[in-house]
């Protein structure tokens, strides 16, 4: 008696539009900044609101570090919790402007409400990474710092004491690892959640794919963000009023330029056919 072998099993096609990771060139960060600047100029009032919010966060963090440094990590965690929700408001302004809709402050403040679960999980992961980063920094201090734990007022002089060169090297290596990991996870994940209402894990994996596919360009983008933020902190952090919303809008365009969706291409083709028909 012959037996019939079962039919081979094929995985069902994935739900939703397919995505691809773009191959970026070295000029991409400057295009993102230029488009972000256009968004900021077009809606300067909304940008001012978010810029002042970023500046107030920096002021609070600086005051706490100066007067109660033991609470600095807790305040930094709070800023890390609030920051992504503020950034989503800027992404929403850029998203609506790109879609031909009129942005307004109210919609930017509430754009996260239906995506709270995904954004909350991603932010929780970032906070855990920050806490682990803080613990690792304390271990580096305890093992490699040779001149005694510094006071808040003398921390810069103590850290750059020649006797502590091993500490500086290890601290920068550990800090660079955690900073790079946080950056790789977050660089396009939050705008992707806003755009596609996807889950946090898929968004984080996509963000990592973008970084590892375009290592050089994404390192350049991260360095550009770092330099602009450092410059914005002088004097008294007032530059954040401008740089904060500018980078927020530019980060949306970084996502749109890095992650390509099939249905976006189809929509562009449809618009092209309509124009030719008209």
C-alpha distance (Angstrom), angle and dihedral (degrees) to the residues before:
residue distance angle dihedral
X1 . . .
X2 3.74 . .
X3 3.77 119.2 .
X4 3.75 121.2 -147.2
X5 3.79 114.0 -133.1
X6 3.78 114.3 -129.3
X7 3.76 118.5 -100.7
X8 3.79 113.9 -96.0
X9 3.78 115.6 -97.3
X10 3.76 119.0 -122.3
X11 3.76 123.0 -166.4
X12 3.80 112.9 -113.3
X13 3.79 116.2 -110.4
X14 3.81 114.7 -91.7
X15 3.77 116.7 -95.9
X16 3.75 119.1 -110.9
X17 3.80 130.3 18.1
X18 3.77 120.0 -35.9
X19 3.77 120.2 -113.2
X20 3.77 134.2 -151.9
X21 3.79 132.5 -164.1
X22 3.79 112.4 -120.6
X23 3.79 123.3 -128.9
X24 3.80 101.8 -124.2
X25 3.78 129.4 -153.7
X26 3.79 127.0 -143.1
X27 3.81 92.3 -100.1
X28 3.81 92.8 60.7
X29 3.85 96.5 93.4
X30 3.80 90.9 54.1
X31 3.81 90.9 51.0
X32 3.80 89.7 51.2
X33 3.80 90.9 50.4
X34 3.82 91.7 47.9
X35 3.82 92.4 50.9
X36 3.79 91.1 44.3
X37 3.80 89.5 52.9
X38 3.82 90.1 52.3
X39 3.82 90.2 52.9
X40 3.80 91.2 48.3
X41 3.79 93.1 49.9
X42 3.80 91.8 46.9
X43 3.82 92.4 54.1
X44 3.79 104.6 23.5
X45 3.80 94.4 153.6
X46 3.80 93.3 58.7
X47 3.79 89.8 44.0
X48 3.81 90.7 52.5
X49 3.82 90.9 54.9
X50 3.81 92.3 53.2
X51 3.79 93.0 40.5
X52 3.81 91.8 55.5
X53 3.82 88.9 47.6
X54 3.83 91.3 54.3
X55 3.81 90.5 47.0
X56 3.81 92.6 51.0
X57 3.82 89.8 51.6
X58 3.81 89.9 52.7
X59 3.81 91.8 47.9
X60 3.81 92.5 50.9
X61 3.80 91.8 48.2
X62 3.81 92.0 48.9
X63 3.81 93.0 48.5
X64 3.79 92.3 49.1
X65 3.81 92.3 48.0
X66 3.81 90.6 50.0
X67 3.79 97.6 46.9
X68 3.83 106.7 22.1
X69 3.82 107.1 18.6
X70 3.80 91.9 169.9
X71 3.81 88.2 70.0
X72 3.81 95.4 47.5
X73 3.81 94.4 96.8
X74 3.81 91.1 51.2
X75 3.80 92.2 50.3
X76 3.81 90.8 45.5
X77 3.81 88.6 53.6
X78 3.80 89.0 51.7
X79 3.80 90.6 51.1
X80 3.79 89.3 49.2
X81 3.79 87.8 53.6
X82 3.80 95.7 48.3
X83 3.81 98.1 36.8
X84 3.83 98.4 70.5
X85 3.81 91.7 50.7
X86 3.81 90.2 52.1
X87 3.80 90.3 46.7
X88 3.81 90.3 51.4
X89 3.78 88.6 59.6
X90 3.78 89.9 58.3
X91 3.81 91.3 45.4
X92 3.81 88.2 53.0
X93 3.80 91.4 53.8
X94 3.81 90.7 51.9
X95 3.81 91.9 43.2
X96 3.81 93.6 52.0
X97 3.80 92.1 44.8
X98 3.81 90.2 50.7
X99 3.81 90.5 49.7
X100 3.79 93.3 50.7
X101 3.82 93.7 -107.9
X102 3.78 124.3 129.9
X103 3.82 111.7 -108.1
X104 3.79 120.0 -140.2
X105 3.78 135.0 178.5
X106 3.80 95.0 -113.7
X107 3.81 94.7 56.7
X108 3.80 91.4 45.3
X109 3.80 91.1 53.6
X110 3.80 93.9 51.5
X111 3.81 102.0 35.7
X112 3.80 92.1 104.2
X113 3.83 96.9 56.1
X114 3.82 96.9 93.9
X115 3.80 91.3 39.6
X116 3.78 97.1 48.1
X117 3.79 95.0 115.2
X118 3.81 96.0 54.4
X119 3.81 95.2 40.5
X120 3.81 91.6 45.2
X121 3.81 92.0 53.2
X122 3.79 92.0 48.5
X123 3.80 92.2 47.8
X124 3.81 89.6 48.8
X125 3.80 89.7 55.2
X126 3.81 90.5 50.2
X127 3.81 91.8 49.3
X128 3.81 91.3 50.5
X129 3.80 89.4 51.0
X130 3.81 90.0 50.1
X131 3.81 91.9 50.8
X132 3.81 90.9 49.0
X133 3.80 87.9 47.9
X134 3.80 90.0 53.1
X135 3.81 92.2 49.8
X136 3.79 91.2 48.2
X137 3.81 89.7 51.2
X138 3.82 90.7 53.3
X139 3.81 89.9 51.4
X140 3.80 90.4 50.6
X141 3.82 89.7 50.4
X142 3.80 92.0 49.5
X143 3.81 95.5 47.4
X144 3.80 104.8 35.7
X145 3.83 107.5 25.4
X146 3.83 107.1 104.1
X147 3.80 104.6 -177.3
X148 3.81 103.0 54.2
X149 3.78 128.6 -91.0
X150 3.83 107.8 -54.3
X151 3.78 126.6 -129.1
X152 3.78 119.9 -115.9
X153 3.80 92.9 -103.1
X154 3.81 95.0 49.9
X155 3.77 101.1 37.4
X156 3.83 96.4 109.4
X157 3.82 93.8 49.8
X158 3.79 92.1 45.3
X159 3.79 95.1 47.8
X160 3.80 93.7 51.9
X161 3.79 94.1 45.5
X162 3.86 107.0 128.0
X163 3.81 88.9 -124.2
X164 3.79 89.1 65.3
X165 3.82 100.1 54.9
X166 3.80 91.8 117.5
X167 3.79 89.8 53.7
X168 3.81 92.0 50.3
X169 3.82 92.0 50.8
X170 3.80 95.0 47.9
X171 3.81 93.6 41.1
X172 3.81 91.8 52.3
X173 3.81 91.1 47.1
X174 3.82 93.5 50.4
X175 3.80 93.1 41.8
X176 3.80 91.7 47.0
X177 3.80 91.0 52.4
X178 3.81 94.4 51.8
X179 3.81 93.6 40.4
X180 3.80 90.3 51.0
X181 3.80 91.7 48.3
X182 3.82 93.5 50.1
X183 3.80 90.6 46.0
X184 3.82 93.2 48.8
X185 3.80 92.1 50.4
X186 3.80 96.7 44.9
X187 3.80 105.9 33.6
X188 3.83 96.4 95.9
X189 3.81 103.6 -2.5
X190 3.81 99.4 90.8
X191 3.83 96.1 47.6
X192 3.82 87.5 46.5
X193 3.82 90.7 54.7
X194 3.80 89.4 50.8
X195 3.80 93.3 46.5
X196 3.81 99.8 42.3
X197 3.82 104.5 17.1
X198 3.80 88.0 -129.4
X199 3.79 127.1 160.5
X200 3.79 121.4 -87.8
X201 3.83 95.6 -113.1
X202 3.81 94.3 53.5
X203 3.80 90.7 46.1
X204 3.82 92.5 49.8
X205 3.82 92.0 47.8
X206 3.81 90.5 49.9
X207 3.80 89.9 50.0
X208 3.81 90.4 52.3
X209 3.81 89.9 48.4
X210 3.80 90.5 53.5
X211 3.81 91.7 51.6
X212 3.81 96.0 46.0
X213 3.82 92.5 44.6
X214 3.82 92.7 51.2
X215 3.80 103.9 26.2
X216 3.80 97.1 156.3
X217 3.81 96.2 45.2
X218 3.80 93.6 44.9
X219 3.81 91.1 48.7
X220 3.80 87.5 52.2
X221 3.82 90.0 49.1
X222 3.81 91.5 49.5
X223 3.82 91.2 48.3
X224 3.81 90.3 48.8
X225 3.80 91.4 52.2
X226 3.82 90.8 47.9
X227 3.81 94.1 50.0
X228 3.80 93.4 47.1
X229 3.80 92.5 48.5
X230 3.81 92.0 47.8
X231 3.80 90.6 50.7
X232 3.80 90.1 46.6
X233 3.81 90.7 57.8
X234 3.83 90.1 66.6
X235 2.93 118.4 112.8
X236 3.82 107.0 19.0
X237 3.79 91.6 -39.3
X238 3.80 92.8 -75.9
X239 3.77 91.3 135.1
X240 3.80 88.5 71.4
X241 3.80 88.4 74.4
X242 3.82 86.9 70.3
X243 3.80 104.7 22.5
X244 3.82 96.0 46.3
X245 3.82 97.7 62.0
X246 3.81 91.6 35.0
X247 3.81 91.4 58.2
X248 3.80 90.2 42.9
X249 3.80 91.9 58.0
X250 3.81 91.6 41.4
X251 3.82 90.5 52.4
X252 3.80 89.7 58.4
X253 3.79 89.5 55.0
X254 3.81 89.6 46.3
X255 3.79 87.9 59.2
X256 3.80 93.9 44.7
X257 3.78 91.3 49.2
X258 3.81 94.4 46.3
X259 3.82 103.2 43.0
X260 3.80 116.6 52.1
X261 3.80 120.6 -163.4
X262 3.78 125.7 -156.9
X263 3.79 94.8 -137.0
X264 3.82 90.1 54.5
X265 3.80 89.3 59.0
X266 3.81 90.7 47.6
X267 3.81 91.0 50.1
X268 3.81 90.6 50.8
X269 3.80 89.8 50.0
X270 3.82 91.4 50.0
X271 3.79 91.2 50.3
X272 3.81 89.4 49.7
X273 3.81 91.7 52.1
X274 3.80 91.3 49.2
X275 3.81 91.4 51.6
X276 3.80 92.6 48.9
X277 3.81 91.0 47.7
X278 3.79 92.6 49.5
